[in-house]
Amino acid sequence: MSEENPYSNASRRLENIAGHLNGTGYKEWRTLSPSQTLAVCTNRERKWNGYGYKDTFFRFDDEGTASLLGNRFEHFSSKEYHELRPWLEQTLRINLKTLCRAQPTMVEIHSPEVNHDFYDTIKPQGIIISFAEQDRLLHGHGISTIEIYKLRYGNFIRLPDAVIWPESHEQVEIIVKAAQKFNVGCIPYGGGTNYVDALECPVEEEKRMIVSLDMRHMNRILSLNNENMSVTVEAGAIAKDLEMVLRKLGYSLGWNAESIEFSTVGGLAALRSSGLRRSMYGDFENSIINMKFVTPIGTIKQSSHSTSSPPIYSGPDITNLLLGSEGTLGVITELTFKLHYLAPYRHYISMYFPSFHQGLLFLREIAQKKIVNNLSGARLIDETGLQLVHGFNTATPTITTVFKEVLKKYYWKKFKKLETGKMCLAAILIDGYDSSKMEVYEKRILNVGENYGGVNSGYDLGERMFFMSQGLPYLRDFLMDYYAISDYLDTSTSWSNIETLVDKVKEAIVTTCRAQNVRPKPYIAVRVDHLYETGVSLTFTYGFNCRNLADPLGILRRVDQVALVEILRSNGSVSHFPTGIGKRKKESFIESLSEPAIEIMKNVKKTLDPTNIFCSQNLL
Ligand SMILES: Cc1cc2nc3c(=O)[nH]c(=O)nc-3n(C[C@H](O)[C@H](O)[C@H](O)COP(=O)(O)OP(=O)(O)OC[C@H]3O[C@@H](n4cnc5c(N)ncnc54)[C@H](O)[C@@H]3O)c2cc1C
């Protein structure tokens, strides 16, 4: 791990990136042929009982060194993590000899409920439909810890009865009309990456046939307009596939959700998502200019002007009402996004701070005084989370590096007040169009940090902070093999409230775990993910050893609910990042709404979907 400022190293990388982009045709305008189909990651490449690619998983070798197999991630794959096992043994008390093996297949899959009138209507239209158990299982869940746990050790009471792959907007209209006519439930399916149990079938009182609408065959770019800087795409396009095509043309969608490899643009819109680079490019919804939305009463779209015109500021915005509807009001079939020029330069900065409090003061000044225009992303991890960041260190320890480390820690403690167990880590990402300005930006940020006791910890650690979230779901699944169970909760709150909220939520988790006989006490880390002038978004990651617990899932649910209640009580929002309400946060969501807001939402549902075809969840 490099802790000193590797500016020369960083400049070299920037040149590399710039060279690479020039080579791919930056500023060389090309027009895509309409209807260009994007590649699609098939379910064959994905695990059936865990997050992500089949060929990517953690394992311990004979010496107990952890590594991530596969070659999907430039920063993490095929690397050894020497500090991970000792840390896991200490915090989560995992024991390499005590394994909790997952079941090889799902024990029980109920037989499908078939509505023959519905089937006889859609089949002659050439619409692809499957009743295969494997397809139904793959489409019956997202990737929340509870869902993955059920796949590995339990069961789903209800799965979709069939999976349908519509191939056009018109086919979606046919399916929704038939579902309405013959009383069939529909659940739109994007990439299946939500964390909030949004895709699970309703269990009680739902006797109808339920079909999952996998949107990923609708993945064409319908038009790309260089003059207006906009792209219209079908909603099943995987965000990364689209971004890759756009980058070759010198554009970017900007926000960059970290589930980009699997999430569809429709799924991201349906959950009002956000991404790594939101500080510079805005949230997902800010990029949407237009969309087509199929409901049981017809298709909603803006028809009176060209799809790529600037937003209309007259009257209420219906599009905004539909964003975040999580598949409960209809199906998004097409989206028009505004494009950004791809920023060819990128730089990561990281700084250690003596405490979380000082790290927050640093970030607040960065956010409120707009220290640099091109701030793309920012993170701050607390003292507990920092240990995990260090666990992702790929350097092999030698006598010299260990000795240097001891000396450095001594120096830091004595002269910089940086103490292991108290210090935290901030990371900043800047994107730029002008290479000569990158060094200036870095200096400005470091100067602000130094005023709060910050010590420069280099490019590599900053880069690791941003990229490691991609590896975390793989680590979560791996740890289940060793009786360690973990989950995430996100919220947002004002600057003045952060520390009170963090303390209270941590306390609520610890107290609940203690009452449930969780031993040793849970691991809880807090991370600031996004900065706003008025506050931040926060993610809590918590986990515990469940070896001696009779009902790990029940305890996890209890901790989740108690923490959510405490978040609301402490003036946090019900959700922020990764976004969504789903079944997981439904009760807290309702609690956070005023009576008139609930009334409006109920009426919207009654108007657009009177027979509750879109039945995965009732957000109210
Ligand atoms: C490693 C990881 C990183 C993540 N990072 C981020 C992040 O940076 N930012 C973020 O916001 N989220 C993030 N998430 C959460 C998740 O990726 C998002 O919530 C995403 O929006 C889900 O998209 P999807 O296509 O996978 O949708 P799915 O999970 O398939 O579906 C989600 C919901 O949307 C509905 N839906 C899907 N497609 C449509 C459609 N076409 N029309 C109507 N409804 C539809 C479904 O019915 C369901 O209710 C992350 C998740 C993981 C696993």
The ligand as an SDF file (V2000), in Angstrom:
LIG
                    3D

 53 58  0  0  0  0  0  0  0  0999 V2000
  -22.7540   -3.9760   -6.0930 C   0  0  0  0  0  0  0  0  0  0  0  0
  -23.9430   -3.0700   -6.1430 C   0  0  0  0  0  0  0  0  0  0  0  0
  -23.7550   -1.7210   -6.2800 C   0  0  0  0  0  0  0  0  0  0  0  0
  -24.8520   -0.8730   -6.3540 C   0  0  0  0  0  0  0  0  0  0  0  0
  -24.6090    0.4460   -6.5570 N   0  0  0  0  0  0  0  0  0  0  0  0
  -25.6490    1.2860   -6.7170 C   0  0  0  0  0  0  0  0  0  0  0  0
  -25.4150    2.6630   -7.0200 C   0  0  0  0  0  0  0  0  0  0  0  0
  -24.2800    3.1010   -7.1880 O   0  0  0  0  0  0  0  0  0  0  0  0
  -26.4800    3.4670   -7.1100 N   0  0  0  0  0  0  0  0  0  0  0  0
  -27.7520    3.0010   -6.9680 C   0  0  0  0  0  0  0  0  0  0  0  0
  -28.6730    3.7800   -7.0710 O   0  0  0  0  0  0  0  0  0  0  0  0
  -28.0100    1.7110   -6.7200 N   0  0  0  0  0  0  0  0  0  0  0  0
  -26.9980    0.8420   -6.6010 C   0  0  0  0  0  0  0  0  0  0  0  0
  -27.2420   -0.4890   -6.3450 N   0  0  0  0  0  0  0  0  0  0  0  0
  -28.6360   -0.9720   -6.2140 C   0  0  0  0  0  0  0  0  0  0  0  0
  -29.2830   -1.4350   -7.5550 C   0  0  0  0  0  0  0  0  0  0  0  0
  -28.3440   -1.7190   -8.5080 O   0  0  0  0  0  0  0  0  0  0  0  0
  -30.1920   -0.3810   -8.0860 C   0  0  0  0  0  0  0  0  0  0  0  0
  -31.2420   -0.2580   -7.1880 O   0  0  0  0  0  0  0  0  0  0  0  0
  -30.7500   -0.5850   -9.5280 C   0  0  0  0  0  0  0  0  0  0  0  0
  -31.6490    0.4660   -9.7520 O   0  0  0  0  0  0  0  0  0  0  0  0
  -31.4730   -1.8520   -9.8240 C   0  0  0  0  0  0  0  0  0  0  0  0
  -31.5960   -1.9740  -11.2490 O   0  0  0  0  0  0  0  0  0  0  0  0
  -31.9660   -3.3530  -11.9320 P   0  0  0  0  0  0  0  0  0  0  0  0
  -32.0180   -3.1440  -13.4100 O   0  0  0  0  0  0  0  0  0  0  0  0
  -31.0770   -4.4080  -11.4430 O   0  0  0  0  0  0  0  0  0  0  0  0
  -33.4500   -3.5390  -11.3980 O   0  0  0  0  0  0  0  0  0  0  0  0
  -34.1150   -4.8130  -10.6630 P   0  0  0  0  0  0  0  0  0  0  0  0
  -33.3770   -5.1320   -9.4250 O   0  0  0  0  0  0  0  0  0  0  0  0
  -34.3330   -5.9010  -11.6470 O   0  0  0  0  0  0  0  0  0  0  0  0
  -35.5430   -4.1920  -10.3040 O   0  0  0  0  0  0  0  0  0  0  0  0
  -35.6460   -3.1820   -9.3420 C   0  0  0  0  0  0  0  0  0  0  0  0
  -37.0850   -2.6620   -9.3100 C   0  0  0  0  0  0  0  0  0  0  0  0
  -37.3680   -1.9440  -10.5000 O   0  0  0  0  0  0  0  0  0  0  0  0
  -38.4560   -2.5200  -11.2050 C   0  0  0  0  0  0  0  0  0  0  0  0
  -38.1380   -2.4570  -12.6330 N   0  0  0  0  0  0  0  0  0  0  0  0
  -37.0610   -2.9810  -13.2710 C   0  0  0  0  0  0  0  0  0  0  0  0
  -37.0980   -2.6700  -14.5710 N   0  0  0  0  0  0  0  0  0  0  0  0
  -38.2110   -1.9460  -14.7710 C   0  0  0  0  0  0  0  0  0  0  0  0
  -38.8240   -1.3470  -15.9130 C   0  0  0  0  0  0  0  0  0  0  0  0
  -38.2720   -1.4010  -17.1300 N   0  0  0  0  0  0  0  0  0  0  0  0
  -39.9980   -0.6890  -15.7330 N   0  0  0  0  0  0  0  0  0  0  0  0
  -40.5770   -0.5880  -14.5130 C   0  0  0  0  0  0  0  0  0  0  0  0
  -40.0560   -1.1390  -13.4060 N   0  0  0  0  0  0  0  0  0  0  0  0
  -38.8850   -1.7980  -13.5360 C   0  0  0  0  0  0  0  0  0  0  0  0
  -38.5830   -3.9250  -10.6620 C   0  0  0  0  0  0  0  0  0  0  0  0
  -39.9040   -4.4000  -10.7420 O   0  0  0  0  0  0  0  0  0  0  0  0
  -38.1370   -3.7440   -9.2230 C   0  0  0  0  0  0  0  0  0  0  0  0
  -39.1900   -3.2620   -8.4440 O   0  0  0  0  0  0  0  0  0  0  0  0
  -26.1790   -1.3790   -6.2560 C   0  0  0  0  0  0  0  0  0  0  0  0
  -26.3760   -2.7400   -6.1420 C   0  0  0  0  0  0  0  0  0  0  0  0
  -25.2760   -3.5840   -6.0890 C   0  0  0  0  0  0  0  0  0  0  0  0
  -25.5120   -5.0380   -5.9990 C   0  0  0  0  0  0  0  0  0  0  0  0
  1  2  1  0
  2  3  1  0
  2 52  2  0
  3  4  2  0
  4  5  1  0
  4 50  1  0
  5  6  2  0
  6  7  1  0
  6 13  1  0
  7  8  2  0
  7  9  1  0
  9 10  1  0
 10 11  2  0
 10 12  1  0
 12 13  2  0
 13 14  1  0
 14 15  1  0
 14 50  1  0
 15 16  1  0
 16 17  1  0
 16 18  1  0
 18 19  1  0
 18 20  1  0
 20 21  1  0
 20 22  1  0
 22 23  1  0
 23 24  1  0
 24 25  2  0
 24 26  1  0
 24 27  1  0
 27 28  1  0
 28 29  2  0
 28 30  1  0
 28 31  1  0
 31 32  1  0
 32 33  1  0
 33 34  1  0
 33 48  1  0
 34 35  1  0
 35 36  1  0
 35 46  1  0
 36 37  1  0
 36 45  1  0
 37 38  2  0
 38 39  1  0
 39 40  1  0
 39 45  2  0
 40 41  1  0
 40 42  2  0
 42 43  1  0
 43 44  2  0
 44 45  1  0
 46 47  1  0
 46 48  1  0
 48 49  1  0
 50 51  2  0
 51 52  1  0
 52 53  1  0
M  END
$$$$
